[in-house]
Amino acid sequence: MSLLNASSLGLIDLGGSSSSSSSSSLLEPGRRTPEELRVLALDAAQALEGRPAEEIAKWATDTFGARFCVTSSMADAVVAHIFSRVSPGVDVVFLDTGLHFPETLKVRDTVIRTMNVNVRSIRPRMTVGQQDGEYGPRLFARSPDECCFLRKVEPLERALSDYDSWATGLRRDESPTRANTPVVAFDAKKGKVKVNPIAAWTQADVDRYISRWNVPVNELFKKGYGSVGCWPCTRRTKAGEDPRAGRWAMFEKTECGLHV
């Protein structure tokens, strides 16, 4: 029998109420096995495709409760804002690499100050200085995959140990490597459910949402950056370039490793 029942996909009340059957079955889901999570994700991917981002978000927080979080790079705070409306107080995980632009940290601090979410800033096990001492200076310029692992991938793995599911801001229109992003997926490596509520959104959809709700946005987008990561590995994009062309521009690398 499918683990995704009809009641969990009913009408969404953004005020926080839901049907009694949904509440009784979903508020305290407990731990699920990886196989149960896989089946749940496959069912949800089909049932929620084409549904509003708020409905996908409400399903996620109802289904996983306290074992769910949002991750945000703080390029903008769209996904964090969606979840703040649907599930106030939700955990938002931010990977504080120690190499962020000040503009990125400003978005994080604005989210902490203005949104009803619980921001968790997760740091690598080593400071940048300690990493330089262990691996040599400017590891990002010599081995960006290794640097990304130390400062992003491992911290995320550590942060997600508390959760069965997490949300991202991945969109299909961002790059060819993300063109087939489902709204819900099972990450076999992590053994967790990955929720992408705005996967089907275009940049125009994002812009409309930001304008409607006055959502914080990284100021670097106004300065020619198409995608924002750590400062050593991010450059401005040129006219006509893919938005992520400015990431790791000197390498054959398009992802930091968080989504592969």
Summary of the structure (lengths in Angstrom):
residues: 260
radius of gyration: 18.4
end to end distance: 29.9
largest distance: 57.7
contacts: 779
relative contact order: 0.15
helix: 44%
strand: 12%
